[in-house]
């Protein structure tokens, strides 16, 4: 498992409005595309120096495909990264702060000590 890769996905998708929409509407394709096209370039390598060792685990892929922020947090994703991306994905479907409250409620069962989110 690479928490760095998981967090990098959340970070890079959140910063590109087109990727946010793509991830919102076709999460399976977006996750597969990002893993194939971007994960190997995260070390600022040229195409000739792409790495093949960076990939999501099946649990990470599944949580990303399902937009499951609770599972992502439990896998080590940083909660600020999931919150900001998921606000971009879903806040428009809810009233003021309604999505943020639902996000927090779904995380309510998690108790200290929290999962390790260091990368």
C-alpha positions in Angstrom: 0.0 0.0 0.0 1.2 3.5 -0.8 -0.4 6.2 1.2 1.7 8.6 -0.8 0.1 7.4 -4.1 -3.4 7.5 -2.6 -3.0 11.0 -1.3 -1.4 12.1 -4.6 -4.4 10.9 -6.5 -6.7 12.8 -4.2 -4.6 15.9 -4.4 -4.1 16.0 -8.2 -7.7 15.2 -9.1 -8.9 17.9 -6.7 -6.8 20.6 -8.4 -8.2 20.0 -11.9 -11.9 20.8 -12.4 -12.0 18.6 -15.5 -10.6 15.6 -13.5 -13.0 16.3 -10.7 -15.9 16.0 -13.2 -14.4 12.9 -14.8 -13.9 11.3 -11.4 -17.5 12.2 -10.4 -19.1 10.7 -13.4 -16.8 7.8 -14.3 -14.7 6.9 -11.2 -13.7 3.4 -12.5 -12.3 4.8 -15.7 -10.7 7.8 -14.0 -8.9 5.6 -11.4 -7.6 3.2 -14.0 -6.5 6.0 -16.3 -4.8 7.9 -13.5 -3.0 4.9 -12.3 -1.8 3.9 -15.7 -0.9 7.4 -17.0 0.1 9.4 -13.9 1.2 7.1 -11.1 4.5 6.1 -12.8 5.4 9.8 -13.4 5.1 11.0 -9.8 8.8 11.1 -9.3 9.1 13.7 -12.1 10.5 11.1 -14.5 10.5 11.3 -18.2 8.5 8.7 -20.1 11.7 6.7 -20.6 12.2 6.6 -16.8 8.7 5.8 -15.8 8.5 3.6 -12.7 6.2 0.5 -12.6 6.3 -0.1 -8.9 3.7 2.6 -8.0 0.2 1.1 -8.0 -2.9 1.0 -5.9 -3.8 -2.0 -3.8 -7.1 -3.6 -4.7 -8.7 -2.1 -1.5 -7.5 1.4 -2.5 -8.8 1.0 -6.0 -12.1 -0.2 -4.7 -12.5 2.6 -2.2 -11.6 5.2 -4.9 -14.0 3.7 -7.4 -16.8 3.8 -4.8 -16.0 7.3 -3.6 -15.7 5.8 -0.1 -14.1 8.5 2.0 -14.4 6.4 5.2 -12.5 3.4 3.7 -9.9 5.8 2.2 -9.3 7.3 5.6 -9.0 3.9 7.2 -6.4 3.0 4.4 -4.4 6.1 5.4 -5.7 8.9 3.1 -5.4 12.3 4.7 -8.9 13.5 5.8 -8.3 17.0 4.5 -7.6 15.7 1.0 -10.7 13.5 1.0 -12.8 16.3 2.4 -11.8 18.9 -0.1 -12.1 16.6 -3.1 -15.4 15.2 -2.0 -16.8 18.7 -1.4 -15.9 19.4 -5.0 -17.6 16.2 -6.1 -20.8 16.2 -4.0 -21.5 19.5 -2.3 -23.6 20.8 -5.3 -26.1 18.0 -4.6 -26.7 19.1 -1.0 -27.8 22.2 0.9 -25.4 24.5 2.8 -23.0 22.4 4.9 -25.3 19.4 4.5 -22.5 17.4 2.7 -19.9 18.3 5.3 -22.2 17.1 8.1 -22.9 13.8 6.3 -19.2 13.4 5.7 -18.5 13.8 9.4 -21.4 11.6 10.4 -20.0 8.7 8.3 -16.7 9.1 10.1 -18.3 9.2 13.5 -17.5 5.6 14.4 -13.8 6.1 14.1 -12.1 6.6 17.5 -8.6 7.4 18.7 -6.1 6.4 17.9 -6.9 7.3 14.3 -5.3 5.4 11.4 -1.8 6.5 10.5 -2.1 9.2 7.8 1.7 9.9 7.5 3.3 9.4 4.2 
